[in-house]
Amino acid sequence: MARGAAFGYMKKLEEQKKAETDERQERQPGELPNPRSRQRKKPARPEDQTQLEFPEPESPKSRPGKSPAKPKDKDQINFTDPDSRIMLNSDKAFIQGYNSQAAVDAETHIILAAELTSQAVDSPHLGDMVRQVERNTGRRPRELSADAGYYWDANLKAIEDSGIEAFIPPDRVRHTEWRRMKSPRGRLPRDASPRYLMRRKLRTKRGRARYQLRQTSVEPVFGSIKQAMGFRQLLLRGQDKARSMWRLQCAAFNLMKLYRAQLLAHIAAAPA
């Protein structure tokens, strides 16, 4: 909708320019232009027009009956890439970009699914990533671990109903805190909430070990793509082209992993 408003504004400017050209051609020699007619034909600025209405994203913060999100009068439109959004990066700095998603096999570090979205919240995309993994591999994963940004009660219920064991912390916990956590004791409360059960599960010895696989699986993959392969910026504009570029980068990473695995297997099989 932002792109349509910008194009509409530019179209009105072109119509105004054409009307002024016709007026100059019809004007008699020595006749001055009428300032009032020019004011009547002047198009309204974007900030004076009706506010744009965007559909509210499907996120855990969405509430029934809540009015659609609207941009403020001082909000700006990105003419270079209207599909992108202002987001916080890992350094807590605001950037104009996209949110890249990846599902990685914990044992082989192969990227099984990749997606790129203009929505900063991660939790609404967990279901799509799981379905993409099933389509690409033809199998359903037995376990799934993700950071706290993906936790949502609806996500947890859908994953468990599909037979996948989830390890998603409801709260953000630093890596050093996982090592100091102690296993829970005592019986489970009868009215324990899903959040309480997940926190208790992740504090067990097995829960800590399974969730810590993220530190040696998906996080190194993103680090290798950004640092070793130098992929830190999208060179194409538009969400479709940007998504294709991100998936191409993930495919290149997988090819490098497969080549190294084949090379190591060949070296191991070679006679001494």
N, C-alpha and C positions, 0 to 999 in steps of 0.2 A: 504494500500500500504506500510506503514511503517513496518508492520508485515512481508509482503512478502520479503522486502529488507533484513530484519534481518535474516529470514530463509535462503534466498539465500546466504548470507554471511557465515552463519554457515555451509551450505552444501559445499561451496567451501573449507572451512577449513577441513572438513572431507575428501574431495577428495584429498587435499594436503597431509594429514596425511597418507592416504592409498597409495598414490604414493610414499611417502618416505619409507613406510614399504616394498613395493615391490622392491624398489631400493636397500635397505639394504639386502634383501634376494638374489638378483641377483649379488651383489657385491662380488668380489673375496676376499679371506682372505688377509688382509693387505692393500687393495685398499682404498684410501681416497675418500670421496664423492666429486662430482663435484659441486662447489658453484654456477656456472652459471646456471646449470639446476634447482637448488633449487630456484634461483631468478626468473627464468622464470615461475615457477609453483606457485609462491606466489600470492595469490589473492589480489585484490585491497581492500583497506580499504573503509569503508562506505563513508568517506568524499571525497574519490577520485573518487567515482562512479558517474554516472549520477544523477543529482538532481531529487528527487521525485516530481511528480506533483499531487497536490490534486485538486479536483473539488472545485470551488469557492462556498461557502455556499450561499443559497438564503436568503439574508438579505437586509435591506434598503440601506446598503452601497455598494451593488453590482451595477456595472454599465455595460451597454452593451459595448462589445469590450474590456473589461478589461482582461488582461492575467491571467491564473489560478495561484493561490497562490502556491509558492514554498518554501520549507524550506531552510534556510541558511546553509552554509557549517558547521557551528558550532552547528547547532541544534542537539538535542539528541533524542534518541528513548527510550521510557519506555518499558523495556522488561517484567516488572511485569504485566502491564496492558496497552497494546498498544492502546486500545480504548479510554482511558481517555485523558484529555487535561489539560494544565496549565491554570488556571483561577484565578480571583481575588475573595476572599471571602468577607464576610461582614466587616472584619477588614482591608480591603485593602491589604491583604497579598496574595502572590502567592501560590497556592496549586495545586497538581495534583489530579483532580477529575472530577465530572460530574455536570451538571446543572439539578436540580430537579424542576419539575413543579407540581402544584396542583391547582385545581379549587374547591372552597369551597362554600357551600350554606350559605348565609349571616345570615339566621335565625336560622338554626339548627347546623351550623358548621360541617356538614357532608361533607367529601371529595367526590366530584362527579366525579373527573377525576384526574389521576396521570400519569406523564410521566417523563422520565429521558433521557437526551440527552448529547452528548459530545460537543454541540455548546454553547458557552458562551452567545451569543445574545439571548434575550428573544422574540423579536418581530416575528421571523419566526414561532414560535410555537403556537401563539394565535389561529389561525384557527384550528389546530389539537386539541387543548384543547376544543374548542367549539363543534366540531364534536364528540369528545369523551363524552362530557356531554350529548349530544343528544342521543347517542347510549346507554349510561348507564341508563338514566332516561326515555327515550322515549318521552321527551318533550324539547321544545326549551326555553331557559331562556328569560325572558322579559327584564332584564337589565344585564349589565356586567361592572364591574369596575376593572381596573388593573393599575399598576404603570406606570411611564413614560417609563420604558424599553420596554413596549409592544406597545408603540405608533408607528404607521406607517400609512401614508395616505391610502395605499392599505388595511391595516387591518380595518381602520375606515370605508372605503367605503363598504367593504364586510360585515361587521357587520350590518351597517345601512340598506344595501340592503336586508338582511335576516330578518329585522324587530326587531332587538335587539337594545335597546338604550344603547349607550356606554358612559362610564365616564372614559376616559383615558387622563391624562394630557400630553401635548406635552413636558413639561419641568419638571424637578425634583424640587419639592417644599417640604420644611420641614413641619412636622406636625404642628409646632407652627405658621407657616405663613398662614395656612388655616384659623385659627381663626381671624386673623387680616385683611383678605381680605374683601373688600367692594363690594357690588353689582354693576354691571356696569350700566351706564346711557347713554342715547342717542340712536339714531337709528343705525341700523346695516349698515355698508358700503355695497355698491352694489357689490364690488369686494372682499368681505371678503373671505379669504382662510379658508380651513378646520381647520388649526391650530388656527387661530384667533377665529373661531366660538366655538371650543372646550374650549379655554381659557376663553372666555366670559361665556360659559355655566357653567363651573366649578366655576366661581366667583359668580354665583347667589346663593341665599339662598338654593334652592333645590339642586343645583349641589354640593355645599359643603357638604350638609347633606348626599347625596347619596354616594359620594366618600369617606367620612369619615367612611363608613361602613367597609372599608378594615381594619381599625385599630381595629375593634372588631370582625372580621371574619377570614380572611386568616392569618393575622399576629399572632394572638394567637394560631392558629393551628400549625404553624411552631415552635412557641416557646414551645408549649406543647410537640411536638415530640422530639425536641432537648433537652429540659431541664428536663421535667417530665419523659419522657420515655427513655432518655439517648441515643437517636439515633443521633450520630454525625460522624459515620464512617461506610463505607461499608466494609463488611468482604469478599465479593466475588469479583472476577475479571472478566472483560469482560462486555460490555454494556448490553447484554441480561440478564446476571445473576444479575448485579447491578440494572437493571430496575425491575426485579422480587423482589429483596430484598426491594426496595423502595415501590413498590406497596403492598407488604406484610405488611410493616410497616404502610402504610396508612389504610389498611384493619383492622389491629389491633386497630388503633386509632378509626375507625368508630365503631367497636364492643364495645369499652369502652364507647363511647358516647351513643350508643343504650342501653347498659346495665344500664347506669346511668339514662337515660330517663325513662326506664321501671321501675327501682327501685323507682324513685321519684313519678311516677304515681301510683305505688302500695301503697306507703306510704300515698299519698294524698287521695286515695280511702279507706284506712283503717279507721274503726270507731274510734272515739276519746275515 
